[in-house]
Amino acid sequence: MPPNSALDDTTETLTFTQTDLDTQDDGRDISKARDILQATNLCGPSRHRSTAPVLVIHGGAGTISRAHVPASKQEEYRKGLRDALTAGYDILKGGGEAMDAAVAAVASLEDCPLFNAAKGAVFNVAGKNELECSLMVTRPPSSHPEIPESRRGMALMLITHLRNPSKAARALYLNPKLAPHAALSGTTAESIAEGLGEELVDDSYYFTEERWRQHRRGLGLPDKPAPTTDNPDLVDDSELDCLPKGTVGAVCLDLRGCIAAVTSTGGKTNKLVGRIGDTPTFGCGYWAEEWLTEGWFRRIWRRLRGKGDLQAVGVSGTGDGDYFLRLASARTVAARMKLNNESVRVAASRVVQDLKLHGGEGGLIALDSQGNGM
């Protein structure tokens, strides 16, 4: 479901067919066209199918009105989103893995100072940046058959020096001997990632004038000279509230039917030092899972509709993470699909409704194994 924003361009979708993979020469075509060919088999097992790749991204939640966002700023956001889609498309058009495409898209958003992830991340109450990131797949990528099937994700938290937490999450996920756990934090995660070739930066790299002013004003403090003047990214005061306030993420379905969800954030403005949000918490801010349809009637009904027995979903959330944590929102989307036989659209919509009922603000993107998204 698109994040809570009147500026709906903070969510973009890229879908294309196998023909598109061979003929498109520009990743900026974000047509909603979809051509997924399916085969029905009522007799034998039907677990896997050829799937057209789909990539969905979001740039964060928040109440953003077009009336208060200059046209030039709107175009900057669109360009940032298009660049992210292009980065993911460049992986998929060569038959690449969902995990790699989703990481490429999120890393592009991390490099853009407009979004609350890595470069441009918000500050905590002490005026520091503590980043979070996660990666999860419905099954290990086929390009790395040595990865155990039970190893499906990696989460990073309290990151203060990685240039691209999403790339680091991928590197650690693919190296279970060096990073045998499902989640790591702080200097341990950064040290292992650096040894795997990931770039470390000084914490001043994350700084932007916009986020610094948000930090000071959020604490009721007067504007104060920024801790660094090396960054030229300055905006008018009237644009301070135009920035997306939440997490960024991508969910991708590849040709092999694998779904990957990658999510990255700077967290909440003026959060307490050491606060852990939903982004690196399995089942809360992100999830990816596949399962076999249970019950002979459901299996036959799915095959009559050209669908296989294997179902899957990937979810990436954005918004007030404390509510996603309390409700295990991302995992609940999969549970509703699996247990209630709801479509991804219905399940995601009801999860977002639950967030609102409990006083939370946010949204999510979700993608199933048929390429249907929310």
N, C-alpha and C positions, 0 to 999 in steps of 0.2 A: 504494500500500500504506500502511495507517495507520502513523504513526510508532511507534517502539518505546516503547509506553507502556501500562501497565495501566489508565490513565485514558483510555479510548477516546473520550471526549467531546472530546479535542483535535483530532479530525477530524470534520467534519460535511459532509453532502451535501444539496443542494437540487435536486430535479428536479421539473419540472412540464410540463403539456401546453399546447397553444394554448388549450384551454378554460379551463385554470387561469389563463392570463394575463388572460382576460376576466372571471373570476368571483372569484378570490381577493382578499380585502381585507386579508389579514394575512400578511406575509412570514415569520412565525414558523412556518408550517406546513412542516416539514421531512420530509414524507412521502417514502418511498422509491418511491412509485408512479411508473410510467413508461409512457407510451403513445406510442410512436414509430411512425407510420404510414409504411410503405415501399412502393415500387412496383418491380416487377421488369421489366427490359427486356433481353431476350437478344440483340436485333439491333443496335440503334444504340448510340452511345456513352452512357455513364451516369457522369457526373462529379459532379454536384451533386444534392442532395436536400434536401427540407424536413426540418428537425431540431428536435425539442423542446429547448429550452434546458436546460442542466445546469450547476450551479455546485457545485464541490467546494472546500473549504478545509481547511487544517490550522493548528494553533496551536503547533507545535513538537514536537521529540522529547525524550526523556528518560525515565528510569525513575521512574514516578510510581505509587505504590500508593494505592488508595482508603483503605486502613487508616490511612495517614498524612496524608490530606488531609481536613480538617474538611468536613462537609457544606456549610457556608456558603461555603467556598472553592470547592468543586466547583460550586456554583450560580453563583458569580461567573464561573468559566470558561465555563460553559454560556451565560450571558448574553452574555459577550463574543463567543462564537462565533455565537450567534443574531443579535446586532446586526450582525455582519459579513455573515451570510447575507441579512439583511433589506436591508442597504445594496446588495448586489449584485442582489437580487431587484427592488428598486425600479427599477433600470435595465432589467432584462430584461423586466419586465412591460409596458413600453412599447415593446418590440421593439428595445431598445438593443443596442449592440455588446458582444461578449464582452470586449474590452479594457477598456471603461469599467466593466463590471460587476465584473471581476476587480480593477481598481484600487480601486473603491469598497469592496469587501470587505476588501482588504488595508489600505487607509487606515484603516478602522475598527479593525482589529487594531493598527495603529501607534499609534492614539490611546488604546489601553487599556494601562495600566501593568502588567498581568499578563503581557504577552507580550514576548518579546525582539525588539522592533523599535521604533525611534524612542522614544516615551515608554516607559520601562521597559527600554531596551536595556542590555546588560551593559557593564562597563568593561574597557578594556585594561589592560596591566600598569602603565601610568602613571596610571591612574585617570581616563582620558578615554573618551569615546564616539566610535567611528568606525563609521559605518553603511554598509550596502551594500544595493543594491536592483537588481532586474532586471525587464524586461518583454519578452515575446516573443510573436509572433502567427504563425499558420500562413499568413496573408495580410494585407495592410494592410486596415484597416477600410473598409467601403463608404462611410462618412460622410466619408472623406477620400481621394477618388479621385486626388488629386495626389501621394500618397505612392508612390514607386516600389515595384514588387513585390519588388525585391531587398532593400528595407529592412524587416527583420522584427523588430528588437529594439533595446533600449537598456539599457545597464548603467551603474550609478553605484556608486562606491566612495570610501572615505575621506571620507564625508560627516559634517560636524560641526555644521551649523546649519539644515538643512532640517527643517521640521516633519513633512512627509510625503514621504519619498523616493519612494514609489510614484507619487504625483501628479506629482512632478517628472520621473520617468522618462517618464511619459506625455507631459508637456508638451514635453520635449526630443525624444522620438520623433516627435511631430507637427510638429516644426519643423526639417526637415533643413538648411535654409539657415543657421540659427544653430548647430545641433549636427549637423554632417555625419558624425560618427563613430558607431561602434557602442557605444563605451564612453567615459565621462568620469569624472574624479575631482576631489575636493576643491573648492577655491575656484572653479575654472573652471565646473564643473557648477552650483555654487550661484549664481554670478553670473548665468549664463544663465537658470537657473530663476527667479531673483528677477525678472529682466526680463520674464519671461513670466507673472508674477503669483503665483508660488509663495511661500509664507510662510517667512521665515527666523526662527529663534528663537535666544535665548542658549543656550549649551550646558547651562546648568543646567536647562533644560526637560526634558531626558531623564532627569534624576536621579530615582531612587527609593531609599528606604532599604534595601529588600530587596537590590537589586542591589549597592549599596555594601558591605553586609555580606558578600555573596558574594565580592566583589572582595578585601576585606581578609582574610577567612578563607582564601580560596584561596591567598593569598601567605604564609599562616602568620603573619599579623600580628594583633596585638590589635585589638579594636574601637576605633575612633577617632571622635571627633565628625565627623559628615558635613560636607562642604564647603558644604552649604546646609541650612537648616532651614525653608525655605519650603514644602516638600512635606509634606503631612499623611499620606501613605500609609505607615503603619507597621504592621508585623506582628510576631507573636511569633516568637522564635527557632526554634520547632518547625516553622514554616511555610516556612523559608528554602529547603529542598530540594523544596518542592512546586511551585516555579515551572517552567514549561516552559523547557528550556535551549536550544532550537534556533530555527531560522528559522520564519517564518510565510509562508503562501502561499495562492494561489487558482488554480484552473484552471477555465476557463469555456468552454462551447460555446454559441454563439448560434443563432438561427433560420436564419441564412445558412450555417451549417456551419463558421464560423470558430472556431478555438480560440485562447485567450489564456492564457498562464501569467505570473503576477506573483508575485514573491518578495521578501521584505524581512527584514533581520536586523541585529542588533547584533554578530553574530559570536560568537566563543568568549570566555568569561570569561578575563580576564588574557592575552589574545593579545598578541603583540609589537606595538609601535607600527608602523603601516604594513602589517600583515598583510592580504593579500587572500585571501578565501575562495572557496568555490564559488558563492555566491549571485550575484556579478556576472560569473561566468566562463561564457561560452556553452558549452553541452553538458555542464556538470558539475552545477551545482545547479538548472538549469532548461533547458527546451528546448520548442520548438513547431515542427512540420514537417508538411507534407502532400506526398503523392506519388501518382502513378498506378500502379495495380497492374500489374505486368509478367507477361507470360505469358498466352496465350489460355485455358488451363485454369483458372488462378486467377480470371481475369476472369469467365468463365462461371459458375464455382462461386459467386462472390460474388453475381452477379446472380440465380442460382437461390435464394439465401438472402435476396434482397431488399436487397442492398447495391450501392452504386455502385462505379465503378472508382477513384474518388478516396478515399484513406485519409488520416487525419491523427491526430496525437497531441500532447497537451500534458502537460508534466511539471513538477512543483515538488518539490524535495527538502528535507529537513531532517535535521540530525544533525551528525556530525563532518565538516566540509567538506573537510578534508585528504584523506579517503578518497574523497569524491565527485570531487575534483580528479584524484586518481591514476587513477581508473577511468573518468572521463568518464561518470558514471553516467546522467545524464539523456538524453544523446544515445544511449547504448547501448540504452535502452528502445525508441527509435524504430528503431534499426538492427536489433534482434532482430525487431521486427514486420515491417519491410520486407524483410529478407533471409531470415529463418527462417520467415516467415509465422506468427508467434506472435500470440496474442491479447494485448491490452493487459494483461490480468491475469497471464498466464503470463510475459510479458516483464518486467513490473515486479517480479514475485515473484523471478525469477531474478537480476535486478540487485541486489535487496536481499540475496539470499543471497550474492552475490559480495562485497558490502560486509562482511558478517559473516565470511566466510571469510578476508578480508584484515585482520580485526581492527577493522573500523569499526562504528560504531553510528549508526543512523538509519533513515529510511524515506522514502517519497515518495507523492505522489498523482499519478495519471495518468488521462487521459480521452481516448477515441478519438472518431472522427467519428460513431460510432453512438450515442454517449452512454453507452458502457460505461466504467466507472471502476474504479480500484484505490486 
